[in-house]
Amino acid sequence: MNAALVVFILGWLLLGLVALMLPAVAMAAALAEAGALDAFLLTGGITGFAGGALVTAFGGQAIVADRKHALTILLCAWAGIPIFAALPFLILTPMDWHEALFESVSAFTTTGASAFPRLVDVPQSLILWRALLQWAGGLLTLVSAIAILLPLYGGEGFELSRAERVSEAGGSRKQTNYALRVILPLYAGLTVACLILLLFANIPAFDALCLALSTVSTGGFMPRDGTIALYGSVGAELVLAVFMFLGAVSIFWTHTLLGGRFASAGASREPIYVLLAILFGGVVVTTLLWLRFPAIDAAWFQYVSLGLAAAASLVTTTGFPISEEAFALIPFVLIVLVCAIGAGRLSTAGGIKVSRLVMMLSQSYNELNLLLFPHSIHPTVRTAGALRQVTIGTIWALFFLTMLVLALLILMLSATGIGFEAAMLAAVTALSNAGPFYEIGRLAHLSADAPTIWEMSPVAHLLMSAAMILGRMELLAVLSLARLLLQRE
């Protein structure tokens, strides 16, 4: 393998990280946060020097369209960039190195778990930096899913659209260029639209910006302590619910829908499943809120918005703390299960993904039917398109690999002194990139037995950081990379 090529691309990614710091630098300067400004300039200098040195030293490399190189670069990006991105957290706060790294990995993988006890003392430029990292991590997630992971899974058994077929042809470089050309304008446009609507919903400008960056990336970082309900804006809750849904379904489906091709968008079942899950969950949470806290006058509409936003936050693995009362009504087991399932493919959401679950259930039903009636004639099983045997085999392998890693992670976290239920919640939320639900579930169901994230040991922080990277990278991609690296050239 050409290691020089991997290092060369990593150098460019580090230079991109420097560019991402510019809004945080501008805010630190505008708010006269002298310490933050110095920290970002120092971090930018170190990162820029490292990136520039790598690009200069290893320049002139031929960009090859090879799966081994693409997966190696992706793993190095997820694991390496957070190390440099963690420097502002380490410099500006009392965090230890493992806490700063945890915060950086959580942001970049759009997980959203936080090691900050409270945000009131954190510089606003650093809060913006977390949101920017989440946004950039969401973009990398989408690009890598289309350019690298989609071909690896063979289309996941779906009838690919013309756009998706184009993205599978011509090697990793062409796939990446195509993904950026299609995704970046749409991703940025959704962020701007979310920001504008939040401003119209009377959310303060800084909070609206951070919320928009975290919503479209389904990251879940809050710009201040507390819940979304404390803003007192029904409109903001509905806006967040809509854009969490758009962030958690296929980016191609969103492109098709916004392009006015409603017939094509309606032919895809997975977004419909996600939407139905949000609507059903919203109705259930709204009903429970109504029964527990009877509405007075127009408060019923507030319950509807809280219910929909809470359901969207859970189903999409975003993890915004919508309302303490709403999440306290959701059973602990259901929180763990929904986080593990996740939302849509080719999105920034985490989890196993709805489409894969539907395909496994459909194939299981077909096999059971064949076992009960072995001599009957069965039509070809179709689940949102052609279900190829090689694809369903890949998805089952991914499922069992996820369960194995999850079990090992729970055992290792338990060994650090965390109770079993807390270890299970931490493992699921880290591997599914649904980090805020650890704190939400802890407060609602486990507060007496579960430590906060900032109370966990360094080993627990490192284990969860590794799980967040594995969840965002996709376990099957890591296994495929290991196989490619171990086989003979």
N, C-alpha and C positions, 0 to 999 in steps of 0.2 A: 504494500500500500504506500502511496505517495504521502508521507507525513508532512512534507513541506507544503503541499496544497492545503491540507487541513489547517495548518498554522497560518497560512496566508489568508484564508477565508475568515478565520477567527480574528485576525488582525483588523480586517474590514468591519467585522461586527463590533469590535471594541471602539473603533472610530465612530460607528453609528451610535454607540452608547454615549459617547462624548456629545454628539449632536443632540441626543435626547435630554441631556442635562441643561441645555440652554434655557428652556422656560423656567426651570427651578433656579438657575443663576439669576435670571432677570427678576424673578419674584423676590429672591433674597436681597438683591440690590434695591428694588423698589420699596421694600418694607424695612430697609436698613437693618437687616439681620446680619450683622458683621461676621459673627461666628459661622453662620451658615454659608455666607458668601465665600469665606476663606476655605471652608470644608469642600464646597463644590469645586472651587478653582483648583484646590490641591488634588482632589479626586480626578477632575478633568485632565489635569496635567499628567498625573500618573497613568491614567487610562489611555490618554492620547499618545503619550510617549511609548507605552507598551504596544498599542495598536500600530502606530507609525513604524516602530522598529520591526515588527513582524511583517508588515506589508513591504517595507523597504528590503529587508533581508531575504525574504522568500518570494519577491515579485517575479513576474515572468513565468509563473506556473501555468501550464495548460489546464484549463477547466474541463475535467473529464466528466462524462455522464455515467457515473458508476454508483451502484447502490451502496457499496461498502463505504465509499468516501462520503456520500450524502448522509448516511446514518451516523458516521463518525463525527462529521461536522455538526450534526444536530445535537448529538450527545454532549460534545464539547461546548456548544453554545448554551445549552440548558444548565450545565454544571459550572462552566467557566465565567460567564458573564455576571452571575450573581456575586461572585467573589469581589469583583471590582465595584459592582453596584452597592455592595454592603459598606463601603468605606465611609460614606456620609453618615450612616447610622452609627458606625463605630466612633466617629470623631465627635458627633454632635450630641450624643446621648450617653448615659451611664451604662449602656449595654455592654455585656461581654462579647467576645468575638463570635461565640456560637449563637448568641441571640441576634446579633446583627446579621449574621449569615442566614439564620432562619427567616428573619424579616425580609431580607432581600430575595431569597428563594421563593418565599410565599408570595411576594409581590410579582416576581417575574413569571412564575408558573400560574398566575391568576388564581391562586388558592385562597388567599385572603385571611389566613390565620395571622394574628398579630401577637408579638411578644411585648408590646407596650402595655403597661398597667393602665395608663390613661394618656389621652392625647392633648390635654389642655396645656401641658408644658412643652410640647413638641413644636419646633418652628414650623410655620405654615409652608415654607419652601420644602421642608423635608416631607411633609404630608403630601404636597404636590408631587414630589419625587416618587413616592410610593405609587400614586395613581398613574403616573407616567410609565413606571415600570410595568404595572398591570396592563396598561394599554399596549405597550410594545410586546409584552409576552403574549397577549391575545392575537396580535398580528402575526407573530412568529408561529403560533399554534395553527392558525388558518393556512398560512403559506406551507408549512411543513406537512400538514394533513393532506393538502392537495398535491404537492410536488413530490412527496416521499412516501407517506403512509398509505394513501389511496391506492397507488400501484402495488404496494406490498400486500394489501388485503384483497387485491383483485377486484376492486369496485364494491366489495362487501355485498355482492349478490344483487345489486341494483341495476336496473336499466339506466346506464349513464346517459346524461343529456349530451348534446353535441359539444357544449363547452367542456364538460368533464372528459369526454373522449379526447378532445384536443390536448387537455392537460396531461394525459397519460402518454402522449407520443413525443418522441424526440429527446428523451433523456432528462436528467435532473435539472440541468441548466435551463433548458427550454421550459420545463414545467414550472420552475421557480419564476422565471421572467413572466410567464403567462399568469401565474397565480398573483404576482404583485400587480400586474396590469389590471386584472379584474377586481382583486380584493381591496387593494389600498384605497382607491377612490370611494368604494362603497362603505368600507369600514370607517373611514374618516367622515364621510357624509352622515352616517348613522350617529356618530359621536356628536357632530355639530347639531344635528336635528334634536338629539336628546338634550343637549345643553340649552338650546333655545327654548324648548318646551318647559324645561325645569325653571328657567328664568321667568317665563310667563306664569309658572305656578308659584311664584313668589319665594323661590329658594335663593338665598344669597349667592352672589356671583361665584365666589371661590368654592363654596360647597357644591354649587351646580356643576362647575367644571370637574371637580374631583369625582362627583357622583356619576357624571356622564362617562368619564374615562373608565370607571370601575364597572358601570352597568353594561356597556357594549362588550367589554371583555369578560363579562360574568365573573369579575374578581371579588367584589363584595367589601372592599375596604371603605370604611366610613371616614369622612373628613373631620369628624368631631365625636366626642363621647356621646353615648345614648343611642336611641333608635330613630328610625325614619318617622315614626309617629310623633316625635317631639317637634317636628317642623310644623305640624298642624295643617298640612296641605293635602287635601284629598286628590287634587290634580296631580301633584308630584308622585303620589303612590300609584296612580293609574299610569302615568308616564313611565315610571320605573318598571311596572309590570309588563307593559308593551315592549319596551326595549330589552328587558331581560329575556323575553320570549324570542325576539329577533336575534339576540346574541346566542341563543341556545339551540337554534335550528340551523340547518345547512345554509352556508353563505350563498351557495348557488340557488337554493330555493328562494332566499330573500331577494337575490338579484332578479330571478324570474318574476317574482311577485311585484316588485317595484317597477319592473319593465312593462307591466301591464299584461303579461302572458298568464292570465288567470287560469285558463284551462290546463296549461302545463303545470302550474303550481298546484292546482287541485288534484293532479294525478299522483302526487307524492304523498304517501300516507303518514310518514313519520312526523312531519310538522303538525299534522292533524291530531296524532296521538298526544304529542306534547301539549298542544293547545287544549285538548279535552281534559288532560290531566290537570292543567292549571285551572280550568273552569270548574271542574268537579271539586278539586281541592279548595278553590275559592268559595264555592257554595257551602261545603262542609264547615270550613273555618268560620265563615260568616254566620252560619246557623248556630254554631257552638258559642260564638261571641254574643249573639243575640240572646241565647238561652241563659248564659252566665251573667251577662250584663244587659238587662232589658233596655232597649233604646228609648230615648226621650226626644220628641219632636223629630228633627231631621237627622239624628245621630245614626239612623239605620244606613244611610248612604256612606257614612264613614266606616261602618262595619264592612260594607261591601268592598270598599277600596282596600281596607286593611286585609280582608280575607284573600282577595285576588293577589295583592302584592306579596303576602306571606306564602301563598301557594306557588307563585312564580319564583320567589326567592329559593324555595326548597326544590322544586322540580328542576330548575335550571342550574342548580348547584352554585348559584351566586352567593347566597348566604347573607344578604343584607339583613340586619336585625330590624325587621319591620315593626314589631310590637312584642313586648314581653308577654302580654296576655295571650296574643294569638299563638305563639309558639309553645306556650305552656299547655295549650289545649291539644297539641299534636303528640300522640304517644311516642315514647323514646324509640321503640322498635321501628316505627314507621319512618322516623327521621333517618335512622341508620339505613333502612332499606331503600328509601327514595334517593338518598345521597349516593348509595352504591350503584343504583341503576343509572342515574344521570339523565341527560336529555338527548340531543340530536348529534348525528355524525357531522363531520366537516363543520364543526362549530367550536366555540371556545369553552363549552361546557365540559365537565369531567364525567367520570363514571363509565360504566360498561357500555352505555348508549342504548336508547330505546329500540332502535332498528335491530341491533344484535339480539336483544332479548326477545323481540317478536319473532325473529327468524329461528331462534332456538326453540321457542314454544311451538311454533308451527311445525318444525321438523320433528320435534318430540311427539306431537299429536299424530303426525303422519306415520312415524315408526310404530307407535302404539296401535294405531288402526291396522297397520300391516301385520302386527303380531296377533291381533285378535281375529283378523280376517285375512289369512295368508293367501287365499286363492282368489280374492276379489280383485277387481281392476281399479286402480287408483289413478286419477289424473295427476299430471305433473304439478308438484307443489310450487306455488308462486307466492312470494311475500314481497310486495312492493317491487315486483320485477322478477327476473329469472333467478332462481335460487340454485346456484351451481354447487355440486357436492364438495368441490375443493374449497369453496368459500365457507360453507357451513362447518366444514372440518376445521378451518382456520379459526372461526369464531368460537367453536367449542374449546379449542386449544387455548385461546386467549382467556376464556371464562375460567377454566380450571387453573391456569397459570395465575390469574388474578386471585382466585380463592386461596391458592397455596401461598402466594406472597402475603396476602392479607393475614392468613393464620400465623405465619412466621413473624410478621410485624407486630401482631397483637401479643404474641408470646414475649418478644424482645422488649416491647414497651412495658409489659407487666413486670418483667425482670428488673426494670429501673425503679420500681416502687409504685407505679401507677396501678390503681384498682382495675379489675378485669373489664368492667363496663366502660370505664373512662378510657382504657387502652383500646377497646374495640371502637369507640367513637372517634378517638384520635387517629387510629389507623385508617378507618373508612374515610374520614374527612380529608386526611392527607393524601391518600391514594386516589381519591375521587376529585381532588382539587376543590373541595367544598369546605375550606378551613373554618370560616366563621361559625359553622354549625357545631364545632366543638364547644365554643364558649356558650352558644345558644342552648345546646343540649345540656351542658353542665349546669347552667343557671336554672333551667326549667326542670331538670330531672335528677341531676347528680351532684348538686352543690356541696353536699355534706362529705362526699367521698372522692371527688375529683379535684386534682390540682389545676390551677390556672396554667396557661401556657408559659408565662414568665416564671412560674414556680417549678417547672419541670427541670430535670437534670440536663447537663450538656449532652449526654448520650441520647436522651430522648429527643432533644432538638435536632441532633444530627440524623437520627433514624427517621424522624418526620420529614426533614429536608430531603433525604434520599428518596423517601416515598413520594413526595411531591414531584420530584424530577422524574421518577419512574412513571407516575401517573400521567404526567404531561407528555413524556416521550412515547408512551405506550409500551407495555411489557413485551408484546410480541416483536416490536421493533428492536428492543434491547436484546432479546434472545436471538433474533435474526442477525444482528450485528456481531454478537458473540460467536455465532456459527461461522460467519464470513471471515472473522479475524482468525479463527482457529484452523480453518481449512487451509490446505496448501495452496500457495500461489500457482 
